[in-house]
């Protein structure tokens, strides 16, 4: 088997579109988010930066560890967002910026989870 046939970095860097599902009933929404995949340098650099910035002490309690993990994931996945269509928050349209992406993910753990699952599924970037 020629492993070079599985170089996914270029396609992961180009990004793919996640069609966001309603977190309550799983139905499709009109929100579409373009995201870089886990094989991209964008993702790998974001993981390194977030791991360095958002670490925790071994003696911290579990709640603090969960908060650190949520923050680290939100920052990492926000860095991978390349754009979006039909994003609204609190009844207002949201223009895409990396800062806005980080704010949105901090306020919506369910969306962070959807993005994380999408990023890690390499089949989305083939």
C-alpha positions in Angstrom: 0.0 0.0 0.0 1.4 3.4 -1.0 0.7 5.7 2.0 1.4 8.7 -0.2 -2.0 8.1 -1.7 -3.5 9.2 1.7 -1.9 12.7 2.0 -5.0 14.5 3.1 -3.3 17.8 4.2 -4.1 19.7 1.1 -7.8 18.9 1.1 -8.0 19.5 4.8 -6.4 22.9 4.4 -8.9 23.8 1.6 -11.7 23.2 4.1 -15.1 21.6 3.9 -18.6 22.8 4.7 -20.4 21.6 7.8 -24.2 21.9 7.6 -25.1 22.5 11.2 -27.8 20.4 12.8 -30.3 21.6 15.3 -29.0 20.3 18.7 -32.4 19.4 20.0 -33.9 17.4 17.2 -31.1 16.8 14.8 -32.8 18.5 11.8 -30.8 20.4 9.3 -30.5 24.2 9.7 -29.5 26.8 7.1 -26.2 27.5 9.0 -23.2 26.4 7.0 -19.7 26.7 8.4 -16.5 26.2 6.4 -13.8 24.4 8.4 -10.2 23.3 8.0 -9.7 19.6 8.8 -7.4 17.8 11.3 -4.7 17.1 8.7 -4.3 20.8 8.0 -1.5 23.0 9.4 -4.2 25.4 10.7 -5.6 22.7 13.0 -2.3 21.4 14.1 -0.9 24.8 14.9 -4.2 25.7 16.8 -3.9 22.5 18.8 -0.3 23.4 19.8 -1.2 27.0 20.7 -4.3 26.1 22.7 -2.5 23.3 24.5 0.3 25.7 25.5 -2.1 28.4 26.6 -4.9 26.4 28.2 -3.2 23.8 30.4 -4.2 22.8 33.9 -2.5 21.7 37.1 -2.8 18.1 38.2 -4.3 19.2 41.5 -7.1 21.2 40.0 -10.6 19.9 40.6 -12.6 18.2 37.9 -14.8 21.1 37.1 -11.8 23.3 36.4 -10.3 20.6 34.1 -13.6 20.4 32.2 -13.7 24.2 31.8 -10.1 24.2 30.5 -10.8 21.4 28.0 -13.9 23.3 26.8 -12.0 26.5 26.4 -9.1 24.8 24.7 -11.4 23.0 22.2 -13.3 26.2 21.5 -10.2 28.2 20.8 -8.8 25.4 18.6 -11.9 24.9 16.6 -12.5 28.6 16.2 -9.1 28.9 14.6 -10.2 26.3 12.0 -13.3 28.1 11.0 -12.8 29.7 7.6 -16.2 31.4 7.2 -19.9 30.9 7.6 -23.3 31.5 6.0 -26.5 32.4 7.8 -24.9 32.8 11.3 -27.1 34.6 13.8 -26.8 35.0 17.5 -29.4 36.5 19.8 -31.5 37.4 16.8 -28.8 39.3 15.0 -26.6 38.4 12.0 -23.0 37.8 12.9 -20.3 38.7 10.4 -17.4 36.2 10.3 -14.2 37.0 12.1 -11.9 34.7 14.1 -12.8 36.7 17.3 -16.6 36.3 16.6 -16.0 32.6 16.0 -14.3 32.2 19.4 -17.2 34.1 21.1 -19.8 32.0 19.4 -18.1 28.7 20.3 -17.6 29.8 23.9 -21.4 30.4 24.1 -22.5 27.2 22.3 -20.8 24.0 23.6 -23.1 21.9 21.4 -21.8 23.7 18.3 -18.2 23.2 19.5 -19.0 19.5 19.7 -20.4 19.4 16.2 -17.4 21.2 14.8 -15.0 19.0 16.7 -16.6 15.8 15.4 -16.6 17.2 11.8 -13.0 18.2 12.0 -11.8 14.9 13.2 -13.7 12.9 10.6 -11.2 12.8 7.8 -13.9 11.5 5.3 -15.3 15.0 5.4 -12.2 16.3 3.6 -11.8 13.8 0.8 
